[in-house]
């Protein structure tokens, strides 16, 4: 698996979420810019939960630099269409209005477009709209010759040791108090509107982030495709009393959610990593996995790095490559419910206290280990994979990246989470919004200053125009009443082979 041809066959792609923000640091409540095309059908520029939350999607790339180049070009197209708005470069949101006024994504009048909006309405009903305004980066990754069982082995190891990525790359140690208004949060007040935890790495991936008491009842096993698919199908089919109380529709006939199941659709399942397969038009993701197996894995715990112009840098991507090879090649015994619970506790511990000196974690083989010792052991194992990648690509970019990032273990002040708090204290009176607003302004200026050739501009204009035409074609082709479409859309039989 370490031969040159195989390693050169690694493919990666990036999905990056960012809120659109106003110059003063508040959420932009304007519709998705028409210059960016249709959020329903554009291949590279869409929205995530909110109409105000852009999602930028690269294609699949053989090279780290190629993926970053495309992500940068997509950012350029966006910034040239945003006017005075800017992309918020922090994972935790800017200043938020009251929950009900955060606009959910709109995708037109087609059945599939309405279903996407109603799904988001359901998320707001279930978890609150504020929680959905968190933004992050997803890193999609594959290696030739790896089958479904191999990917599930990598996923199990990732869930055991993925806390290391929160320590190294977490960049959400603080937040604006508008995010937790009216909620119990357990945070400390750093300054006027800023809350934090002194040793936090990623509040986004902690108890205030993508968490759900309902979802904690899902006993998902990653030991094989069948157990994974069966446990997810149960969650997608089983009515959940609290969601039954909400109902699919209001007495007036408006839709509250797509279904009353524990999960409305597969994407509602929160996980630090997912098994994925490209789906065919109209296909359920679970059906695609069952029929054709795992095609790639999606790493979902990466915060936006406010010190990187597009939220992620080449060093980070190279360390991710080496870490994922480590997860893939290491022995991966089957998981147990007890181990899965311990993994979750480790995740929350590192998210909230990762830079705390002497922090101890629960080891999946039993007992406790210090974060420092365990992390050093993982990084040492990743070094061999970095060397193999360098041998395949030529040069020493991978080993150099691992050494630079690894220094954060010895010097926690180099971690993005610590750097953020230090700069906030030095220049922004400990204000999270003040710091991210400045970083967002500087990022906007830097990206608008890059050359934007006519050919690139014309390509994005053509993609936007074609996406709008594609949405119109979908809307014109609809014949099924929406309620019939919804029942078909969520039917359990569509998840089976």
C-alpha positions in Angstrom: 0.0 0.0 0.0 3.0 2.3 0.3 4.1 1.8 -3.3 4.6 4.9 -5.4 1.7 4.3 -7.8 -0.8 3.7 -5.0 0.3 6.8 -3.0 0.2 9.0 -6.1 -3.4 7.7 -6.5 -4.6 9.4 -3.3 -7.5 11.7 -4.2 -8.8 14.5 -2.0 -11.4 17.2 -2.2 -12.6 20.0 0.1 -16.0 21.3 1.2 -15.7 24.6 3.1 -18.6 26.4 4.9 -18.5 30.1 5.7 -21.2 32.5 6.9 -21.7 35.7 4.9 -21.2 38.6 7.3 -21.7 42.3 7.3 -18.7 44.7 7.7 -19.8 45.3 11.3 -19.6 41.6 12.3 -23.3 40.7 12.1 -24.9 38.0 10.0 -25.8 39.0 6.4 -29.6 38.3 6.0 -29.6 38.9 2.2 -30.5 36.1 -0.2 -27.9 33.9 -1.8 -26.3 36.2 -4.5 -27.8 35.6 -7.9 -24.4 36.2 -9.4 -23.3 32.9 -7.8 -26.0 31.0 -9.6 -28.4 28.4 -8.1 -27.6 26.9 -4.7 -29.6 23.8 -5.8 -27.5 22.9 -8.9 -24.2 24.8 -8.9 -21.3 22.2 -8.8 -19.0 24.4 -6.6 -21.0 27.1 -4.8 -24.1 26.3 -2.7 -25.4 26.9 0.7 -25.3 24.7 3.8 -27.9 25.2 6.5 -28.6 28.9 6.2 -29.2 31.1 3.2 -26.4 33.1 4.7 -24.0 30.1 4.9 -22.0 29.4 1.7 -20.6 26.0 1.0 -17.7 25.9 -1.5 -16.8 22.6 -3.0 -13.7 21.6 -5.0 -13.5 18.8 -7.5 -11.4 15.7 -6.8 -7.6 16.3 -7.0 -4.4 14.2 -7.1 -2.3 17.0 -5.6 -2.6 19.1 -2.4 -1.6 22.3 -4.2 -4.1 21.7 -7.0 -7.0 21.3 -4.5 -5.9 24.5 -2.8 -5.7 26.3 -6.1 -9.2 25.5 -7.0 -10.5 26.3 -3.6 -8.8 29.7 -3.9 -10.4 30.3 -7.3 -13.8 29.5 -6.0 -13.2 32.0 -3.2 -12.2 34.7 -5.7 -15.5 34.2 -7.6 -17.5 34.5 -4.4 -15.7 37.6 -3.2 -16.2 39.3 -6.6 -19.9 38.7 -6.2 -20.4 39.7 -2.5 -20.1 43.5 -2.6 -19.6 44.8 0.9 -20.2 41.4 2.6 -17.4 39.1 3.5 -16.9 35.5 4.4 -16.6 35.0 8.2 -13.3 33.2 8.7 -14.1 31.6 12.1 -15.9 28.4 12.7 -18.0 29.9 15.5 -20.5 32.3 14.1 -20.5 36.1 13.9 -23.1 38.1 15.9 -26.4 36.3 15.4 -30.0 37.7 15.5 -32.8 35.9 17.3 -33.1 32.3 16.3 -36.3 32.6 14.2 -34.8 35.3 12.0 -31.7 33.2 10.9 -32.8 32.4 7.3 -32.8 28.8 6.2 -31.5 27.8 2.8 -33.8 28.3 -0.2 -33.6 26.2 -3.3 -36.5 27.2 -5.4 -40.0 25.7 -6.0 -39.1 22.2 -7.2 -40.0 19.2 -5.1 -36.3 18.5 -4.4 -35.7 22.2 -3.7 -38.6 22.3 -1.2 -37.5 19.1 0.4 -34.0 20.6 1.1 -35.6 23.7 2.7 -38.0 21.6 4.8 -35.2 19.4 6.0 -33.4 22.5 7.2 -36.7 23.7 8.8 -36.7 20.4 10.7 -33.1 20.9 11.8 -34.1 24.3 13.2 -37.1 22.7 15.0 -34.9 19.9 16.5 -31.7 21.6 17.4 -32.3 25.4 17.0 -31.1 27.4 14.1 -28.0 28.9 15.9 -26.4 25.5 16.2 -26.6 25.1 12.5 -24.6 28.3 11.8 -21.3 26.7 12.9 -19.0 26.3 9.9 -16.2 23.9 9.2 -14.2 22.1 6.6 -14.8 18.6 5.3 -11.8 16.7 3.8 -12.8 14.0 1.4 -10.2 11.3 0.8 -9.6 8.0 -1.0 -6.8 5.6 -1.8 -6.8 3.2 -4.7 -7.3 -0.5 -3.9 -9.1 0.1 -0.6 -12.4 -1.7 -0.2 -15.3 -1.2 2.1 -13.8 -3.2 5.0 -10.5 -1.3 4.7 -12.3 2.1 4.9 -14.3 0.9 7.9 -11.1 -0.1 9.6 -9.7 3.4 9.0 -12.9 4.9 10.3 -12.7 2.9 13.6 -9.0 4.0 14.1 -9.9 7.6 13.2 -12.6 7.7 15.9 -10.1 6.3 18.4 -7.4 8.9 17.6 -9.1 11.8 15.8 -8.9 13.8 19.0 -5.3 14.5 17.9 -6.6 16.6 15.0 -8.7 18.7 17.4 -5.5 19.5 19.4 -3.4 20.3 16.4 -5.9 22.1 14.3 -8.8 23.2 16.5 -9.5 26.9 16.1 -12.6 27.6 18.0 -11.6 28.3 21.7 -14.0 31.3 22.0 -17.3 32.5 20.7 -19.8 35.4 20.7 -22.3 35.0 23.4 -25.2 35.5 20.9 -24.5 31.8 19.9 -25.5 30.5 23.4 -28.2 33.1 24.3 -30.7 31.4 26.6 -28.7 28.2 26.9 -26.7 26.6 29.6 -23.2 26.6 28.3 -20.5 26.2 31.1 -18.2 28.7 29.4 -16.2 31.5 31.1 -16.7 35.2 30.1 -13.5 36.5 28.6 -14.7 40.0 27.8 -17.9 41.9 27.1 -19.6 39.6 24.5 -16.9 36.8 24.3 -17.1 33.5 26.1 -14.3 30.9 26.1 -12.6 28.1 27.9 -8.9 28.8 28.7 -7.5 25.4 27.3 -10.2 24.8 24.7 -9.2 23.7 21.2 -12.5 23.3 19.3 -15.8 24.4 21.0 -17.4 23.6 17.7 -16.6 19.9 18.2 -17.5 20.0 21.9 -20.7 19.8 23.9 -22.0 23.1 22.5 -21.4 22.1 18.8 -22.9 19.5 16.7 -24.4 17.5 19.5 -27.8 15.9 20.1 -29.2 14.0 23.0 -31.5 12.3 20.5 -28.6 11.2 18.4 -26.6 9.9 21.3 -29.2 7.1 21.5 -28.2 5.8 18.0 -26.0 2.7 18.5 -24.0 3.0 15.4 -21.4 0.3 14.9 -18.5 0.8 12.4 -17.5 -2.8 12.3 -18.9 -3.5 8.9 -21.1 -2.0 6.3 -24.1 -4.1 7.2 -24.1 -3.1 10.9 -23.5 0.5 10.0 -26.3 0.6 7.5 -28.7 -1.3 9.7 -28.2 1.0 12.6 -28.6 4.1 10.4 -31.7 2.7 8.8 -33.2 2.1 12.2 -32.6 5.8 13.1 -34.1 6.9 9.8 -37.2 4.8 10.2 -37.9 4.9 13.9 -40.4 7.6 15.1 -38.9 9.7 17.9 -41.5 11.0 20.4 -40.2 14.5 20.7 -40.2 14.9 16.9 -43.7 13.3 16.7 -44.9 16.0 19.0 -43.6 18.6 16.5 -45.4 16.8 13.6 -44.6 16.9 9.9 -47.0 19.7 9.3 -48.6 22.6 11.3 -52.4 22.7 11.7 -52.2 25.3 8.9 -50.5 22.9 6.5 -47.0 24.3 6.5 -44.2 21.8 6.8 -42.1 21.6 10.1 -39.8 18.7 9.0 -39.5 15.9 6.5 -40.4 13.2 8.9 -40.8 12.4 12.6 -38.0 9.8 12.6 -34.9 10.2 14.8 -33.1 11.2 11.6 -34.9 12.9 8.7 -32.2 11.9 6.1 -28.7 10.4 6.3 -27.0 13.8 6.4 -28.5 14.6 9.8 -26.3 12.0 11.4 -23.5 13.9 13.1 -20.1 12.1 13.1 -16.5 13.2 13.0 -16.0 11.0 9.9 -18.4 9.4 7.4 -18.3 6.5 4.9 -19.3 8.0 1.5 -20.2 7.0 -2.0 -21.1 9.3 -4.9 -24.8 8.9 -5.4 -26.9 8.8 -8.6 -29.6 11.4 -9.2 -32.5 10.7 -6.8 -30.7 7.9 -5.0 -30.5 7.6 -1.2 -26.9 7.6 0.2 -27.6 4.5 2.2 -28.8 2.6 -0.8 -25.7 3.7 -2.7 -23.4 2.4 0.1 -25.2 -0.9 0.4 -25.2 -1.5 -3.4 -21.7 -0.4 -4.3 -19.7 0.0 -1.1 -17.6 2.8 0.4 -15.9 4.9 -2.2 -14.2 7.5 0.0 -14.2 8.9 3.6 -15.2 12.3 4.7 -13.3 13.9 7.6 -15.7 16.3 9.3 -14.0 17.7 12.4 -11.7 20.3 10.9 -12.3 23.9 12.1 -11.8 26.9 9.8 -8.3 28.2 10.4 -8.6 32.0 10.5 -4.9 32.4 9.8 -5.3 30.7 6.4 -6.8 32.6 3.6 -9.1 29.8 2.5 -9.5 28.2 5.9 -7.0 25.3 5.4 -3.4 25.2 4.3 -1.1 22.8 2.5 0.7 21.7 5.7 -2.7 20.7 7.3 -3.7 18.7 4.2 -0.4 16.9 4.1 -0.7 16.0 7.8 -4.2 14.8 7.2 -3.0 12.5 4.4 -0.3 11.0 6.6 -2.8 10.6 9.5 -5.4 8.9 7.3 -2.8 6.5 6.0 -1.9 5.7 9.6 -5.6 5.0 10.4 -5.9 2.9 7.3 -2.8 0.8 7.8 -2.9 0.3 11.6 -4.5 -2.8 13.2 -8.2 -1.9 13.8 -10.1 -4.3 16.1 -13.8 -4.2 16.1 -15.4 -1.4 18.2 -17.7 -1.9 21.2 -20.4 0.3 22.7 -18.1 1.0 25.7 -15.2 2.0 23.4 -17.5 4.2 21.3 -18.6 6.0 24.5 -15.0 6.5 25.6 -14.1 7.9 22.2 -16.8 10.5 22.6 -15.6 11.4 26.1 -12.1 11.9 24.7 -13.4 14.1 21.9 -15.2 16.3 24.4 -12.3 16.4 26.7 -9.8 17.5 24.0 -12.3 20.0 22.5 -12.8 21.7 25.9 -9.4 21.1 27.6 -7.0 19.9 25.0 -4.1 22.3 25.9 -4.5 21.7 29.6 -1.1 20.5 30.9 -1.1 16.9 31.9 -4.5 16.1 30.3 -5.3 12.4 30.5 -7.4 10.4 28.0 -9.0 7.0 28.0 -7.1 4.6 25.8 -9.2 2.2 23.7 -7.0 -0.7 24.9 -7.8 0.1 28.5 -6.5 2.5 31.2 -5.5 6.1 30.8 -2.7 7.8 28.9 -1.5 11.3 28.8 -2.5 13.3 25.7 1.2 14.3 25.2 2.5 10.7 25.2 -0.2 9.2 23.1 0.0 12.1 20.6 3.8 11.7 20.3 3.3 8.0 19.6 0.7 8.7 16.8 2.9 11.4 15.2 5.9 9.1 15.2 3.8 6.5 13.4 2.6 9.1 10.9 6.3 10.0 10.1 6.8 6.8 8.2 3.8 7.5 6.0 5.0 11.1 5.5 8.3 9.7 4.3 6.6 7.3 1.9 4.5 10.1 0.5 7.6 12.2 0.0 9.3 9.3 -1.8 6.3 9.0 -4.1 6.0 12.8 -4.8 9.7 13.8 -4.6 11.0 16.3 -2.1 10.2 16.4 1.6 7.0 18.5 1.8 5.1 15.9 3.8 7.8 15.3 6.4 8.4 19.0 6.7 4.7 19.7 7.3 4.6 16.9 9.9 7.6 18.4 11.7 6.1 21.9 11.7 2.7 20.8 12.9 4.2 18.4 15.3 6.0 21.2 17.1 2.5 22.2 18.4 2.7 19.2 20.7 5.8 20.5 22.4 4.7 24.2 22.2 1.0 24.4 22.7 1.1 28.2 22.1 1.6 27.4 18.4 -1.8 25.7 18.2 -4.3 27.9 16.2 -6.6 27.9 19.3 -3.8 29.3 21.5 -2.7 31.8 18.8 -6.3 33.1 18.5 -6.6 33.8 22.2 -3.1 35.4 22.2 -4.0 37.8 19.4 -7.4 38.5 20.8 -5.8 39.5 24.1 -3.0 41.6 22.5 -4.9 43.5 19.9 -8.7 43.2 20.4 -9.5 43.5 24.1 -10.2 39.8 24.2 -13.1 40.2 21.6 -13.8 37.1 19.4 -16.0 39.1 17.0 -13.4 41.9 16.8 -10.6 39.5 15.9 -12.5 37.5 13.4 -13.9 40.6 11.8 -10.4 41.9 11.3 -9.2 38.6 9.9 -12.2 38.4 7.6 -11.5 41.9 6.3 -7.9 41.1 5.7 -8.8 37.9 3.9 -11.3 39.6 1.7 -8.7 42.3 0.8 -6.0 39.6 0.0 -8.3 37.5 -2.2 -9.7 40.4 -4.1 -6.1 41.5 -4.8 -5.2 38.2 -6.5 -5.2 38.2 -10.3 -8.7 37.2 -11.6 -8.2 36.5 -15.3 -11.0 37.0 -17.8 -11.1 33.3 -18.6 -11.6 32.4 -14.9 -14.3 35.0 -14.5 -16.1 33.8 -17.6 -15.9 30.2 -16.5 -17.7 31.0 -13.2 -20.2 33.2 -15.0 -21.0 30.4 -17.3 -21.3 27.9 -14.4 -23.7 30.3 -12.6 -25.9 30.8 -15.7 -26.0 27.0 -16.4 -26.9 26.3 -12.8 -29.9 28.7 -12.9 -31.0 27.1 -16.2 -30.7 23.6 -14.6 -32.8 24.7 -11.7 -35.5 26.0 -14.1 -35.5 22.7 -16.0 -36.0 20.7 -12.7 -38.8 23.0 -11.7 -40.5 22.7 -15.1 -40.2 18.9 -15.1 -42.0 18.4 -11.7 -45.4 16.6 -12.0 -45.8 15.0 -8.6 -47.6 16.8 -5.8 -45.1 17.7 -3.0 -46.7 15.5 -0.3 -46.5 12.4 -2.6 -42.9 13.4 -3.4 -42.1 13.7 0.4 -43.5 10.3 1.2 -41.5 8.7 -1.6 -38.4 10.7 -0.6 -38.3 9.4 3.0 -39.7 5.9 2.3 -37.5 3.2 4.1 -37.6 1.0 1.0 -35.4 3.4 -0.9 -32.6 2.8 1.5 -32.5 -0.9 0.8 -31.0 -2.8 -2.1 
